[in-house]
Amino acid sequence: MTPGLRAAAESATSLTLASAVGAAVISLLVAIGTQVALSVRESHARRYQRRRAALTDAQDAALALRGRVQDYGAISRAQAGQPSPELEQAERRFVDARALLEVTLSRVDDPAVTAAAQRWRSAAEISFISSADLSAAQEQQHWQDLNAAIGSALRSKDGVSARPGSPGRPNR
C-alpha cells in the first residue's frame, strides 16, 4: 500500500471514529436531558398531588368543623350553658374538629386559602357559639370565600390559588 493510500485510509478511519464518538456523546446528552426533564416533571406532579390532597383534606375538615360548631352552639344555647354530658360531648367533638382543621391547614401551601379558612373559622365560632352579633349571612359569605379560594387552588395548574388581592404565592 502506498503511503498516500495508507494516509487516506487512516484519515477515513479517524473520521468514522470521530463521527461515532460524536454521535455517542450527543446520544448521551439527549438521554441525560430527557431524564432530567422527566425527573422535574415527576417532581412537579408529586408537589401538585400533595397540594391537592392538602386542599381537599382542609375542605373536608372545614366542613366537619362547620357541622360541629353548629351542633355545639345549638346545644349550648338550648341548655343556657349549663353543664351536661350532651354539652360536654358536643364540645369535645367541636374541639376535635377544630384541631383537625388546624392540622390540615398546616399542610396547605397557599396563604390565601389559610387566611380564608381562619377568617371563616372565627366567623363561624362567633356566629354559632358566641353571644356577639354576627349574622348567618356573614358566616355564609366567609364560608363561600373559603370554598372559592380552595376551588381556585384546585383548578390551578400548580395547586395554588390565583385570587386577586391574595397574599403572595409561595416560593417554589
Backbone hydrogen bonds in HBPLUS format (Angstrom, degrees):
<---DONOR---> <-ACCEPTOR-->    atom                        ^
c    i                          cat <-CA-CA->   ^        H-A-AA   ^      H-
h    n   atom  resd res      DA  || num        DHA   H-A  angle D-A-AA Bond
n    s   type  num  typ     dist DA aas  dist angle  dist       angle   num
A0006-ARG N   A0002-THR O   2.88 MM   4  6.07 159.2  1.92 158.0 164.7     1
A0007-ALA N   A0003-PRO O   3.01 MM   4  6.10 157.8  2.06 143.7 149.0     2
A0008-ALA N   A0004-GLY O   3.03 MM   4  6.22 152.9  2.11 141.2 148.5     3
A0009-ALA N   A0005-LEU O   2.99 MM   4  6.23 154.5  2.05 145.5 152.1     4
A0010-GLU N   A0006-ARG O   2.94 MM   4  6.18 160.6  1.98 151.1 156.4     5
A0011-SER N   A0007-ALA O   2.88 MM   4  5.98 153.2  1.95 143.5 151.4     6
A0012-ALA N   A0008-ALA O   2.94 MM   4  6.13 153.5  2.02 143.9 150.6     7
A0013-THR N   A0009-ALA O   2.93 MM   4  6.14 154.2  2.00 145.2 152.6     8
A0014-SER N   A0010-GLU O   2.85 MM   4  6.05 159.0  1.89 147.7 153.6     9
A0015-LEU N   A0011-SER O   2.87 MM   4  6.04 155.5  1.93 144.0 151.3    10
A0016-THR N   A0012-ALA O   2.92 MM   4  6.10 155.5  1.98 143.9 150.4    11
A0017-LEU N   A0013-THR O   2.87 MM   4  6.07 160.1  1.91 150.1 155.8    12
A0018-ALA N   A0014-SER O   2.82 MM   4  5.98 160.5  1.86 149.5 155.0    13
A0019-SER N   A0015-LEU O   2.94 MM   4  6.09 154.2  2.01 143.3 150.6    14
A0020-ALA N   A0016-THR O   2.93 MM   4  6.14 154.3  1.99 145.4 152.6    15
A0021-VAL N   A0017-LEU O   2.93 MM   4  6.15 161.7  1.96 151.8 156.5    16
A0022-GLY N   A0018-ALA O   2.89 MM   4  6.01 160.2  1.93 145.9 151.9    17
A0023-ALA N   A0019-SER O   2.89 MM   4  6.07 157.8  1.94 146.6 152.4    18
A0024-ALA N   A0020-ALA O   2.94 MM   4  6.16 153.5  2.02 145.3 152.7    19
A0025-VAL N   A0021-VAL O   2.92 MM   4  6.17 157.7  1.97 151.8 157.5    20
A0026-ILE N   A0022-GLY O   2.98 MM   4  6.18 163.1  2.01 149.7 154.4    21
A0027-SER N   A0023-ALA O   2.91 MM   4  6.08 159.0  1.95 146.1 152.1    22
A0028-LEU N   A0024-ALA O   2.91 MM   4  6.11 154.8  1.97 145.9 152.9    23
A0029-LEU N   A0025-VAL O   2.92 MM   4  6.18 159.2  1.96 151.7 157.0    24
A0030-VAL N   A0026-ILE O   2.92 MM   4  6.16 157.4  1.98 151.0 157.2    25
A0031-ALA N   A0027-SER O   2.94 MM   4  6.13 158.2  1.99 146.4 152.6    26
A0032-ILE N   A0028-LEU O   2.93 MM   4  6.15 160.1  1.97 151.1 156.3    27
A0033-GLY N   A0029-LEU O   2.89 MM   4  6.02 164.5  1.91 147.8 152.6    28
A0034-THR N   A0030-VAL O   2.88 MM   4  6.04 157.4  1.94 148.5 154.6    29
A0035-GLN N   A0031-ALA O   2.98 MM   4  6.16 158.6  2.03 145.9 151.7    30
A0036-VAL N   A0032-ILE O   2.92 MM   4  6.17 159.9  1.97 154.6 159.7    31
A0037-ALA N   A0033-GLY O   2.97 MM   4  6.15 163.2  1.99 148.0 152.8    32
A0038-LEU N   A0034-THR O   2.93 MM   4  6.14 159.2  1.97 150.3 155.9    33
A0039-SER N   A0035-GLN O   2.94 MM   4  6.09 155.4  2.00 145.4 152.5    34
A0040-VAL N   A0036-VAL O   2.94 MM   4  6.20 159.4  1.99 153.5 158.4    35
A0041-ARG N   A0037-ALA O   2.98 MM   4  6.16 161.8  2.01 147.9 153.2    36
A0042-GLU N   A0038-LEU O   2.89 MM   4  6.07 160.5  1.93 149.8 155.0    37
A0043-SER N   A0039-SER O   2.96 MM   4  6.12 151.6  2.04 143.4 151.4    38
A0044-HIS N   A0040-VAL O   2.96 MM   4  6.25 157.5  2.01 151.2 156.7    39
A0045-ALA N   A0041-ARG O   2.93 MM   4  6.18 154.2  2.00 146.8 154.4    40
A0046-ARG N   A0042-GLU O   2.90 MM   4  6.14 156.7  1.96 148.6 154.3    41
A0047-ARG N   A0043-SER O   2.98 MM   4  6.20 161.0  2.02 148.2 153.5    42
A0048-TYR N   A0044-HIS O   2.92 MM   4  6.11 158.7  1.97 147.4 153.3    43
A0049-GLN N   A0045-ALA O   2.97 MM   4  6.18 159.1  2.02 146.6 152.1    44
A0050-ARG N   A0046-ARG O   2.94 MM   4  6.19 155.6  2.00 150.0 156.5    45
A0051-ARG N   A0047-ARG O   2.95 MM   4  6.18 162.6  1.98 150.9 155.7    46
A0052-ARG N   A0048-TYR O   2.80 MM   4  5.99 160.3  1.84 152.8 158.7    47
A0053-ALA N   A0049-GLN O   2.92 MM   4  6.04 161.7  1.95 145.6 150.5    48
A0054-ALA N   A0050-ARG O   2.95 MM   4  6.15 159.4  1.99 148.2 154.1    49
A0055-LEU N   A0051-ARG O   2.91 MM   4  6.13 155.3  1.97 148.3 155.0    50
A0056-THR N   A0052-ARG O   2.97 MM   4  6.22 168.0  1.98 155.6 158.1    51
A0057-ASP N   A0053-ALA O   2.88 MM   4  5.98 156.9  1.94 148.4 155.5    52
A0058-ALA N   A0054-ALA O   2.91 MM   4  6.04 155.2  1.98 143.1 149.9    53
A0059-GLN N   A0055-LEU O   2.91 MM   4  6.16 155.0  1.98 147.9 155.1    54
A0060-ASP N   A0056-THR O   2.92 MM   4  6.11 159.5  1.96 146.5 151.9    55
A0061-ALA N   A0057-ASP O   2.86 MM   4  6.06 157.1  1.91 147.8 154.5    56
A0062-ALA N   A0058-ALA O   2.87 MM   4  6.04 154.7  1.93 146.6 153.4    57
A0063-LEU N   A0059-GLN O   3.00 MM   4  6.23 155.2  2.06 145.3 151.9    58
A0064-ALA N   A0060-ASP O   2.96 MM   4  6.24 157.4  2.01 147.8 153.9    59
A0065-LEU N   A0061-ALA O   2.88 MM   4  6.10 159.0  1.92 147.4 153.5    60
A0066-ARG N   A0062-ALA O   2.84 MM   4  6.04 152.3  1.92 145.9 153.8    61
A0067-GLY N   A0063-LEU O   3.22 MM   4  6.55 158.1  2.27 147.7 151.4    62
A0068-ARG N   A0064-ALA O   3.03 MM   4  6.32 159.5  2.08 149.4 155.5    63
A0069-VAL N   A0065-LEU O   2.78 MM   4  5.90 164.6  1.80 160.5 163.3    64
A0070-GLN N   A0066-ARG O   3.14 MM   4  6.23 154.1  2.21 141.3 148.3    65
A0071-ASP N   A0067-GLY O   2.99 MM   4  6.19 160.4  2.03 146.7 152.2    66
A0072-TYR N   A0068-ARG O   2.88 MM   4  6.02 169.6  1.89 151.5 154.6    67
A0073-GLY N   A0069-VAL O   2.96 MM   4  5.96 162.4  1.99 142.2 147.6    68
A0074-ALA N   A0070-GLN O   2.96 MM   4  6.09 162.1  1.99 149.1 154.0    69
A0075-ILE N   A0071-ASP O   2.97 MM   4  6.17 166.3  1.99 155.6 159.1    70
A0076-SER N   A0072-TYR O   2.86 MM   4  5.94 160.8  1.90 149.4 155.7    71
A0077-ARG N   A0073-GLY O   2.93 MM   4  6.06 161.2  1.96 148.8 153.6    72
A0078-ALA N   A0074-ALA O   2.94 MM   4  6.05 158.6  1.99 144.4 151.1    73
A0079-GLN N   A0075-ILE O   2.98 MM   4  6.11 147.0  2.09 147.0 154.7    74
A0081-GLY N   A0076-SER O   2.90 MM   5  4.97 148.2  2.00 147.9 151.7    75
A0080-ALA N   A0077-ARG O   3.17 MM   3  4.86 159.9  2.21  98.6 104.0    76
A0082-GLN N   A0079-GLN O   2.90 MM   3  5.55 169.6  1.91 127.0 129.4    77
A0088-GLU N   A0084-SER O   2.92 MM   4  6.16 163.7  1.94 157.1 161.8    78
A0089-GLN N   A0085-PRO O   2.91 MM   4  6.07 158.0  1.96 147.7 153.5    79
A0090-ALA N   A0086-GLU O   2.97 MM   4  6.18 158.2  2.02 145.0 151.2    80
A0091-GLU N   A0087-LEU O   2.84 MM   4  6.04 152.5  1.92 147.1 155.2    81
A0092-ARG N   A0088-GLU O   2.94 MM   4  6.17 157.1  1.99 147.0 152.7    82
A0093-ARG N   A0089-GLN O   3.01 MM   4  6.27 161.9  2.04 150.1 154.6    83
A0094-PHE N   A0090-ALA O   2.95 MM   4  6.12 154.2  2.01 144.1 151.5    84
A0095-VAL N   A0091-GLU O   2.83 MM   4  6.07 165.4  1.85 155.0 158.6    85
A0096-ASP N   A0092-ARG O   2.87 MM   4  6.03 161.2  1.90 150.6 156.0    86
A0097-ALA N   A0093-ARG O   2.94 MM   4  6.08 157.6  1.99 144.0 150.3    87
A0098-ARG N   A0094-PHE O   2.88 MM   4  6.11 154.0  1.95 149.6 157.3    88
A0099-ALA N   A0095-VAL O   2.95 MM   4  6.16 158.1  1.99 147.6 153.4    89
A0100-LEU N   A0096-ASP O   2.92 MM   4  6.17 154.4  1.99 146.6 153.9    90
A0101-LEU N   A0097-ALA O   3.02 MM   4  6.29 155.9  2.08 145.4 151.2    91
A0102-GLU N   A0098-ARG O   3.03 MM   4  6.35 159.3  2.07 149.1 154.6    92
A0103-VAL N   A0099-ALA O   2.96 MM   4  6.24 159.7  2.00 152.8 157.8    93
A0104-THR N   A0100-LEU O   2.94 MM   4  6.17 167.1  1.95 153.5 157.1    94
A0105-LEU N   A0101-LEU O   2.83 MM   4  5.99 155.7  1.89 152.3 159.3    95
A0106-SER N   A0102-GLU O   3.13 MM   4  6.33 136.5  2.33 138.6 149.1    96
A0106-SER N   A0103-VAL O   3.15 MM   3  5.25 130.7  2.41  96.0 109.0    97
A0107-ARG N   A0104-THR O   3.09 MM   3  5.43 153.3  2.16 106.7 114.9    98
A0108-VAL N   A0105-LEU O   3.10 MM   3  5.06 154.7  2.17 101.8 109.6    99
A0114-THR N   A0110-ASP O   3.08 MM   4  6.36 169.3  2.09 161.2 164.2   100
A0115-ALA N   A0111-PRO O   2.91 MM   4  6.00 164.4  1.94 148.2 152.6   101
A0116-ALA N   A0112-ALA O   3.00 MM   4  6.09 157.5  2.06 141.2 147.7   102
A0117-ALA N   A0113-VAL O   2.88 MM   4  6.09 155.3  1.95 151.7 158.5   103
A0118-GLN N   A0114-THR O   2.98 MM   4  6.23 156.9  2.03 148.7 154.9   104
A0119-ARG N   A0115-ALA O   2.93 MM   4  6.17 157.2  1.98 149.7 155.9   105
A0120-TRP N   A0116-ALA O   2.92 MM   4  6.10 162.6  1.96 147.1 152.1   106
A0121-ARG N   A0117-ALA O   2.86 MM   4  6.02 166.3  1.88 150.3 154.4   107
A0122-SER N   A0118-GLN O   3.10 MM   4  6.21 166.3  2.12 146.3 149.6   108
A0123-ALA N   A0119-ARG O   3.01 MM   4  6.20 161.9  2.05 148.2 153.7   109
A0124-ALA N   A0120-TRP O   2.74 MM   4  5.96 159.5  1.78 159.4 165.4   110
A0125-GLU N   A0121-ARG O   2.97 MM   4  6.16 162.5  2.00 151.6 155.8   111
A0126-ILE N   A0122-SER O   3.04 MM   4  6.25 158.6  2.08 147.6 153.5   112
A0127-SER N   A0123-ALA O   2.78 MM   4  5.87 165.1  1.80 151.3 156.4   113
A0128-PHE N   A0124-ALA O   2.85 MM   4  5.82 168.1  1.87 152.6 155.5   114
A0129-ILE N   A0125-GLU O   2.96 MM   4  5.35 146.6  2.07 131.5 140.2   115
A0130-SER N   A0125-GLU O   3.18 MM   5  6.57 156.2  2.24 147.7 154.7   116
A0138-GLN N   A0135-SER O   3.09 MM   3  5.25 125.3  2.41  97.1 110.2   117
A0139-GLU N   A0135-SER O   3.17 MM   4  6.60 160.7  2.21 150.0 154.5   118
A0140-GLN N   A0136-ALA O   2.84 MM   4  6.00 158.3  1.88 146.2 153.0   119
A0141-GLN N   A0137-ALA O   2.91 MM   4  6.10 148.5  2.01 140.2 148.3   120
A0142-HIS N   A0138-GLN O   3.05 MM   4  6.37 159.2  2.09 150.0 154.7   121
A0143-TRP N   A0139-GLU O   2.89 MM   4  6.14 152.1  1.97 148.1 156.8   122
A0144-GLN N   A0140-GLN O   2.86 MM   4  6.14 157.4  1.91 149.3 155.0   123
A0145-ASP N   A0141-GLN O   2.88 MM   4  6.13 153.6  1.95 146.3 154.0   124
A0146-LEU N   A0142-HIS O   2.95 MM   4  6.18 156.9  2.00 147.3 152.8   125
A0147-ASN N   A0143-TRP O   3.02 MM   4  6.33 166.4  2.04 151.9 155.1   126
A0148-ALA N   A0144-GLN O   2.83 MM   4  6.00 147.3  1.94 145.3 154.9   127
A0149-ALA N   A0145-ASP O   2.95 MM   4  6.17 155.1  2.02 147.6 153.8   128
A0150-ILE N   A0146-LEU O   3.00 MM   4  6.29 163.3  2.03 153.8 158.2   129
A0151-GLY N   A0147-ASN O   2.85 MM   4  5.90 159.2  1.89 141.4 148.2   130
A0152-SER N   A0148-ALA O   2.88 MM   4  6.01 156.4  1.94 145.0 151.2   131
A0153-ALA N   A0149-ALA O   3.05 MM   4  6.28 158.3  2.10 145.4 151.0   132
A0154-LEU N   A0150-ILE O   2.84 MM   4  6.09 157.9  1.89 153.6 160.3   133
A0155-ARG N   A0151-GLY O   2.98 MM   4  6.14 147.3  2.09 146.0 154.1   134
A0156-SER N   A0152-SER O   3.13 MM   4  6.21 124.9  2.44 137.4 150.7   135
A0156-SER N   A0153-ALA O   3.26 MM   3  5.18 141.1  2.42  94.7 105.5   136
A0166-SER N   A0163-ARG O   3.16 MM   3  5.54 149.4  2.25 135.3 132.8   137
